[in-house]
Amino acid sequence: MLRQKLRSLHSRNVHRDGYDFPALIRSCPELEDYTFHNVQGNLSIDFANPSAVKVLNAALLKHHYGIDYWDFPDEHLCPPIPGRVEYIHILKDLLDASDIREERTILDIGTGATCIYPLLGNSTYGWNFIGCDVDEHSLQNAQKIINKNQLQDVVELRLQKHPKHILRDIINPSEVITATLCNPPFYKNEAEAIANTSRKLKGLGKSSEATIRNFSGTAKELWYPGGEERFLKHYMTESAEFRSNVRWFTSLVSRKDYVRPMKVVLKKLGVKEVKVLDLSLGNKKSRVVAWTFR
């Protein structure tokens, strides 16, 4: 999460100037219980405390995006809002550059219990969303968030009953979707996820023996057999089956060395254009890979 100004963020990202804690506390008084003055004398929170991170994100959603209700079981992934909305802004630029003027419907692959991308995309740009997930309990929680924020008319949820499928059984043959977005599971298995947790906690000055993720996360959110690389291969292969249904397919890609193999696969599938869009959050560098068959 952010602890200082991040000028590397998109010019429309309201989190470029960091967090205005007094304003956030006014919107969400509960946040005050987690704040303290750091060594620089500025208000902050303990970013290794999952409860503090969750309340901060709820405050950001309420203050900046008008989301009054946002809650989920603690074991689920708690998404950092500045990075998630950065993807939304990058996708907006892609669609604008493609001169797509019709009403935009976005498919969020793996929407999760927090329903974060539909909330941000609808609040920021008025987009309609389809959210899908393999976890029925996650979708039940996401539906509760949708209902309490009265977003039933703009966000539809669909259960993926086949864990190995990504787009199959989700996209209807006759529907047109403007773009997909996806934040793939990063890890191959639980052991790999725990090892990464230890490194992250050590970076935050916490004991490496701790196993609590500061952003939490369940198995279905964090790992996929074969990891992110295998997931992306399945995603690209299935995208060819829906080339006439979707204008742009997109995905976050955590490792730069995945991009070249992706381009090779996409060329074989008959993709007409591939774009690699930079996404940064402070010192963390990532990218969105986008492809179209049109």
Salt bridges, closest charged atoms under 4 A:
ASP17 OD1 - ARG7 NH1 2.79
ASP46 OD2 - LYS206 NZ 3.37
ASP71 OD1 - LYS54 NZ 2.98
ASP74 OD1 - LYS54 NZ 2.95
ASP93 OD2 - HIS10 NE2 2.65
ASP93 OD1 - ARG12 NH2 2.83
ASP96 OD2 - LYS92 NZ 2.63
ASP96 OD1 - ARG104 NH2 2.97
ASP99 OD1 - ARG101 NH2 2.76
GLU102 OE2 - ARG247 NH1 3.44
GLU156 OE2 - ARG158 NE 2.96
ASP169 OD2 - HIS162 NE2 3.80
ASP169 OD2 - HIS165 ND1 2.85
GLU175 OE2 - ARG158 NH1 2.73
GLU221 OE2 - HIS76 ND1 3.29
GLU241 OE2 - ARG168 NH2 2.45
ASP257 OD2 - ARG255 NH2 2.94
GLU273 OE2 - LYS275 NZ 3.23
